[in-house]
Amino acid sequence: MKKFITTAVAAAIAAGSLGLASAASAQSYGRPDQRNDHRQEQRQDHRDDRRDDRRDVRDDRRDDRREYRQDQRAYDRYQRAERRYNAGRWQQPRGTRYQVYGYGQRLPSSYNAYVVNDYNRYGLRAPPRGYHYVRNGNDVVLAAVAGGLITAVIAGLFN
């Protein structure tokens, strides 16, 4: 008799759980076309989120490049020489007085007699086309050949 009651209770529990499962699976979220619209909206939202993330990364990279270029420009315009060289005595051109030249100024044509041609010997990179290194006291300036516009100053390169 106990076996019969236990079996009946187990069957009732099993039937009840099957009934709940079938009722849950039969429950609908709305019309079929509404379900698809909801899924499409979710996919669209996900795509928009990924697109925004890519834009953020792109903007961050752009800012990093901009900061790097600004740092490079600041370094290239005025540098302090890491090492000093002996290159003999320097005399300023006739009719001029000694002046410290900076970025953006024009170097007089009388300084063309002091062009540094052996830039490798002094640890300098090759000048760009149309530019040359000119000695001004203990400093070296990178100036345009045609107009004398100074684009960089390397301070204290010579003793």
Salt bridges, closest charged atoms under 4 A:
ASP33 OD1 - ARG31 NE 3.32
ASP48 OD1 - ARG51 NH1 3.03
ASP52 OD1 - ARG55 NH1 3.48
ASP59 OD1 - ARG62 NH1 3.08
ASP63 OD1 - ARG66 NH1 3.31
ASP76 OD1 - ARG125 NH2 3.87
ASP118 OD2 - ARG121 NH1 3.24
